[in-house]
Amino acid sequence: MGTYLYLPTYKKQKQKKARAKERIRAKKKEAEVLLNKIDDSINSGETLLSQGKYSQSIEKFNSALENANKNRNIISIKKINDIQSRLKLAQDKLFEENQNKIESLINEGKQYENIDKFKSAIKNYFKALKIMYEQPESVDQIEKIRELELKITEVSLQQVENLLNEGNSLKNQMKFDNSVKTYNQALNSTKNILDSEKREEQVSKIKNLIDSAYSAKIAGKTDKAKQLREQNQRTESILAFEEGLSIISKIKDPKLKSRHKRVINKYINDVKIDIIKSTILDLGTKFAHLQLNEIVEECEEDENLVLRAVKKMIQNNEIYAKYFESSRAVAFNKEANIENIDKLKENLIFEKDVMLDFIDVLERKFAEWEKAEKNKTKKL
């Protein structure tokens, strides 16, 4: 009976020992695999280091160090110190390489700057700055970054100033579209101004200049329209005014936009009234009595505009007629109108120009602003 109980116990103990040995073998195998993995990372890191591929080398050493730190129970301190030493060497090499790149980029940027190639200079400076941001942080490094950021702002301001001078020259030559295109290039260049206050100042200044160029273009269209009106080419005059109206949407300042729109619309209405007056005078020689809606139909214009013209003509003795509010009708003295037609034509009072010279106003305001900014700079 005792023997019968002993045999199963013996077998269990034997099986337990076998499982323990298997676990030990597995752990040894796992340790060997890990050590080989660490050694492979170290060897790859060394190869990349010798090839001058410092960033990739650092990645390999970091991988080896991470695996070693996670398994300190099987990795010796000596091994970890060795990996750290190799990593430090790769980092120092990368730092030295980056410093040389930074110096080279800044020197090349200065050469571009000296020949007024500001776009290329700024591009180089930003490349250098990007590398600086990736370098280990130190008091000296922070100061160098600050100096380069100031340099970028300084050169960007110079680039913007040159573009504005070019834009102003084009505007003075009445090449308004090219002027606006150059101003927009300047506006786009303001993104490189790293000082937010100076950047906003330049953005505001450029938007004013863009508006002044569009305003000058509108003024050219309205001048042409006024000349056509004086030559009694009223339909062509309205078309020219409408060309000016189509430019207004491009103006950035809402107040200036509204002002231009209001004045040009008034001009268009004035020219329409000119046409309406001529039509009414012609009707006054053909009919003795007309309803307002009949006159509106002949004029093909807004009723309020036609009524305004009728009342002004009667008030200014530009036609022999009377308007009746109750019946909304006009009684013409047909015979008198026919007899005095030449005199009445001479007496027609067309609407006088009331448009303010917004271009001069805008230029004056801008000049005042620019002068104030220069005074601020002198005080600083």
C-alpha positions in Angstrom: 0.0 0.0 0.0 2.9 2.4 0.9 4.7 1.7 -2.3 1.6 2.4 -4.3 1.4 5.9 -2.7 5.2 6.7 -3.2 5.3 6.2 -7.0 2.9 9.0 -8.0 4.6 11.5 -5.6 8.0 10.7 -7.0 6.8 11.3 -10.6 5.3 14.6 -9.6 8.6 15.8 -8.0 10.5 14.7 -11.1 8.1 16.5 -13.4 8.3 19.7 -11.2 12.1 19.7 -11.5 11.9 19.2 -15.2 9.6 22.2 -15.6 12.0 24.3 -13.4 14.9 23.4 -15.6 12.9 24.3 -18.7 12.0 27.7 -17.2 15.7 28.4 -16.5 16.7 27.4 -20.0 13.9 29.7 -21.4 15.1 32.6 -19.3 18.7 32.0 -20.4 17.6 31.9 -24.0 15.5 35.1 -23.5 18.6 36.8 -21.9 20.8 35.7 -24.8 18.3 37.1 -27.3 18.1 40.4 -25.4 21.9 40.6 -25.1 22.2 39.9 -28.8 19.6 42.6 -29.6 21.5 45.1 -27.4 24.8 44.2 -29.0 23.3 44.5 -32.5 22.0 48.0 -31.6 25.5 49.0 -30.3 27.3 47.6 -33.3 24.8 49.3 -35.7 25.3 52.6 -33.7 29.1 52.3 -34.0 28.9 51.7 -37.8 26.6 54.7 -38.3 28.8 56.8 -36.0 31.9 56.0 -38.1 29.9 56.9 -41.2 29.0 60.3 -39.8 25.3 59.4 -39.5 25.0 60.8 -36.0 21.3 61.1 -35.6 20.7 57.5 -36.7 23.6 56.4 -34.5 22.0 58.1 -31.5 18.7 56.3 -32.2 20.5 52.9 -32.1 22.4 53.8 -28.9 19.2 55.0 -27.3 17.4 51.8 -28.2 20.3 49.7 -26.7 20.2 51.9 -23.5 16.4 51.6 -23.2 16.5 47.8 -23.4 19.5 47.6 -21.0 17.7 49.9 -18.4 14.6 47.7 -18.6 16.6 44.6 -17.8 19.1 45.7 -15.2 18.7 42.3 -13.4 20.7 40.7 -16.3 22.7 43.7 -17.7 25.7 44.8 -15.8 26.3 48.4 -14.8 29.5 48.3 -16.8 27.5 47.5 -20.0 25.1 50.4 -19.3 27.9 52.8 -18.7 29.5 51.7 -21.9 26.4 52.4 -23.9 25.9 55.8 -22.2 29.5 56.7 -23.1 29.0 55.8 -26.8 25.7 57.7 -26.8 27.4 60.8 -25.4 30.1 60.6 -28.1 27.4 60.5 -30.8 25.5 63.4 -29.3 28.7 65.5 -29.1 29.5 64.7 -32.7 25.9 65.7 -33.8 26.1 68.9 -31.8 29.4 69.8 -33.4 28.1 69.0 -36.9 24.9 71.1 -36.2 27.0 74.0 -35.0 29.0 74.0 -38.2 25.8 73.8 -40.2 24.3 76.8 -38.3 27.5 78.8 -38.8 27.6 78.0 -42.5 23.9 78.9 -43.0 24.2 82.2 -41.1 27.3 83.2 -43.1 25.6 82.4 -46.4 22.6 84.3 -45.2 24.7 87.4 -44.5 26.2 87.2 -48.0 22.7 87.2 -49.5 21.7 90.1 -47.3 24.7 92.1 -48.4 23.5 91.9 -52.0 19.8 92.6 -51.1 18.7 89.1 -51.7 16.6 89.2 -48.6 14.3 86.3 -49.4 17.3 83.9 -49.7 18.9 85.4 -46.6 15.7 84.8 -44.6 15.4 81.3 -45.9 18.9 80.5 -44.7 18.3 82.1 -41.3 15.2 80.1 -40.7 17.0 76.8 -41.6 19.7 77.8 -39.0 17.0 78.6 -36.4 15.3 75.3 -36.9 18.5 73.4 -36.1 19.1 75.7 -33.1 15.7 74.8 -31.7 16.7 71.1 -31.9 20.0 71.6 -30.0 20.3 70.9 -26.3 19.0 73.8 -24.3 21.5 76.1 -22.5 21.8 79.8 -21.5 24.2 80.4 -24.4 22.0 78.6 -26.9 18.9 80.6 -25.8 20.8 83.9 -26.3 21.9 82.8 -29.8 18.4 81.9 -30.7 17.1 85.3 -29.5 19.8 87.1 -31.6 19.0 85.2 -34.7 15.2 85.8 -34.2 16.0 89.6 -34.0 18.1 89.3 -37.2 15.3 87.6 -39.1 12.9 90.3 -38.0 15.4 93.0 -39.1 15.9 91.5 -42.5 12.2 90.8 -43.0 11.4 94.5 -42.3 14.0 95.5 -44.8 12.5 93.1 -47.4 9.0 94.6 -46.7 10.3 98.1 -47.0 11.9 97.4 -50.4 8.7 95.8 -51.7 6.7 98.8 -50.5 9.0 101.2 -52.2 8.6 99.2 -55.4 4.8 99.2 -55.0 4.7 103.0 -54.4 6.7 103.6 -57.5 4.3 101.5 -59.6 1.4 103.3 -58.0 2.9 106.6 -59.0 3.2 105.3 -62.5 -0.5 104.5 -62.4 0.2 100.8 -62.7 -2.3 100.0 -60.0 -2.7 96.3 -60.5 1.0 95.7 -60.4 1.3 98.0 -57.4 -1.3 95.9 -55.5 0.4 92.7 -56.5 3.7 94.0 -55.0 2.0 95.3 -51.9 0.5 91.8 -51.5 4.0 90.3 -51.8 5.0 92.6 -48.9 1.9 91.5 -46.9 2.9 87.9 -47.4 6.5 88.7 -46.3 5.3 90.0 -43.0 4.8 86.4 -41.7 8.6 86.3 -41.3 8.6 89.3 -38.9 8.9 87.4 -35.6 8.1 90.5 -33.4 4.3 90.4 -33.3 4.0 94.2 -32.6 6.1 95.2 -35.5 4.4 92.6 -37.7 0.9 94.1 -36.9 2.2 97.6 -37.6 3.5 96.6 -41.1 0.3 94.6 -41.9 -1.8 97.7 -41.0 0.4 100.0 -43.1 0.3 97.7 -46.1 -3.5 97.3 -46.0 -3.7 101.1 -46.1 -1.4 101.2 -49.1 -3.4 98.5 -50.9 -6.6 100.6 -50.3 -4.8 103.7 -51.5 -3.9 101.9 -54.8 -7.4 100.7 -55.3 -8.8 104.2 -54.5 -6.4 105.7 -57.1 -7.7 103.2 -59.6 -11.3 104.0 -58.7 -10.4 107.8 -59.1 -9.1 107.1 -62.6 -12.4 105.3 -63.6 -14.5 108.1 -62.1 -12.5 110.8 -63.8 -13.0 109.1 -67.1 -16.7 108.7 -66.3 -17.0 112.4 -65.5 -15.3 113.4 -68.8 -17.8 111.2 -70.7 -20.7 112.8 -68.8 -19.4 116.3 -69.8 -19.3 115.1 -73.4 -23.0 114.0 -73.0 -22.0 110.3 -73.5 -24.1 109.4 -70.5 -24.6 105.7 -71.1 -20.8 105.3 -71.5 -20.4 107.4 -68.4 -22.5 105.1 -66.3 -20.6 102.1 -67.5 -17.3 103.8 -66.5 -18.7 104.6 -63.0 -19.8 100.9 -62.7 -16.3 99.8 -63.5 -15.2 101.9 -60.5 -17.9 100.4 -58.4 -16.7 96.8 -59.2 -13.2 97.7 -57.7 -14.7 98.8 -54.4 -15.2 95.2 -53.1 -11.3 94.8 -53.0 -10.9 97.6 -50.5 -10.2 96.4 -47.0 -11.2 99.4 -44.9 -15.0 99.1 -44.5 -15.5 102.8 -43.9 -13.6 103.8 -47.1 -15.4 101.1 -49.0 -18.8 102.5 -47.9 -17.7 106.0 -48.7 -16.6 105.2 -52.3 -19.8 103.1 -52.9 -22.0 105.9 -51.6 -20.4 108.6 -53.8 -20.2 106.5 -57.0 -23.8 105.4 -56.6 -24.7 109.1 -56.3 -22.8 109.9 -59.4 -24.6 107.1 -61.3 -28.0 108.4 -60.1 -27.0 112.0 -61.1 -26.1 110.8 -64.7 -29.4 108.9 -64.8 -31.2 112.0 -63.8 -29.4 113.8 -66.6 -30.8 111.3 -69.0 -34.3 111.4 -67.4 -34.3 115.3 -67.6 -33.6 115.1 -71.3 -36.4 112.5 -71.8 -38.9 114.6 -69.8 -38.1 117.7 -71.8 -38.7 115.8 -75.0 -42.0 114.5 -73.6 -43.0 118.0 -72.6 -42.9 119.0 -76.3 -45.1 116.1 -77.3 -47.7 115.8 -74.6 -49.9 118.1 -72.6 -50.6 115.7 -69.8 -49.0 112.4 -68.6 -49.3 110.2 -65.6 -46.1 109.7 -63.6 -46.1 105.9 -64.4 -46.2 106.8 -68.1 -43.1 109.0 -67.7 -41.4 106.2 -65.7 -42.2 103.8 -68.5 -40.6 106.1 -71.0 -37.5 106.8 -68.9 -37.1 103.1 -67.9 -35.8 104.1 -64.5 -36.8 103.9 -60.8 -40.0 105.8 -60.0 -38.5 107.8 -57.1 -35.6 108.9 -59.3 -38.0 110.1 -62.1 -40.2 111.9 -59.6 -37.1 113.6 -58.1 -36.1 114.8 -61.6 -39.6 116.1 -62.4 -39.8 118.2 -59.3 -36.3 119.6 -59.7 -37.0 120.6 -63.3 -40.2 122.4 -62.3 -38.5 124.0 -59.4 -35.5 125.2 -61.5 -37.6 126.4 -64.4 -36.1 123.8 -66.7 -39.5 122.9 -68.1 -43.0 124.5 -68.3 -45.0 122.1 -66.3 -46.9 121.4 -63.0 -47.0 118.2 -60.9 -50.2 117.2 -59.1 -49.5 115.1 -56.0 -53.1 113.9 -55.6 -53.4 112.4 -59.1 -49.6 111.8 -59.5 -49.8 113.5 -62.9 -47.8 116.1 -64.8 -49.4 118.8 -66.9 -47.0 120.2 -69.5 -47.3 123.6 -71.2 -46.6 122.0 -74.6 -46.7 125.2 -76.7 -44.3 127.0 -74.3 -41.9 124.1 -74.2 -41.8 123.9 -78.0 -41.4 127.6 -78.4 -38.6 127.8 -75.8 -37.0 124.4 -76.4 -33.5 125.8 -77.2 -33.5 128.0 -74.2 -34.8 125.2 -72.0 -32.0 122.9 -73.2 -29.5 125.5 -72.3 -31.1 126.0 -68.9 -31.0 122.3 -67.9 -29.0 122.1 -64.7 -27.2 118.9 -64.5 -26.0 117.6 -61.1 -22.7 119.1 -60.0 -19.8 117.1 -58.8 -19.7 116.5 -55.1 -17.2 113.7 -54.9 -14.4 114.3 -52.3 -10.9 113.6 -53.4 -10.5 110.5 -51.2 -7.1 109.7 -52.7 -5.6 113.0 -51.4 -7.3 112.4 -48.0 -6.0 108.9 -47.7 -2.5 109.8 -48.8 -2.4 112.7 -46.3 -3.6 110.5 -43.5 -1.0 107.8 -44.4 1.8 110.4 -44.5 0.8 111.7 -41.1 0.8 108.1 -39.7 4.2 107.4 -41.3 5.6 110.6 -39.8 4.3 109.7 -36.4 5.9 106.2 -36.6 9.3 107.7 -37.6 9.1 110.1 -34.6 8.4 107.1 -32.3 11.5 105.3 -33.7 13.7 108.4 -33.1 12.5 108.6 -29.5 13.4 104.9 -29.0 
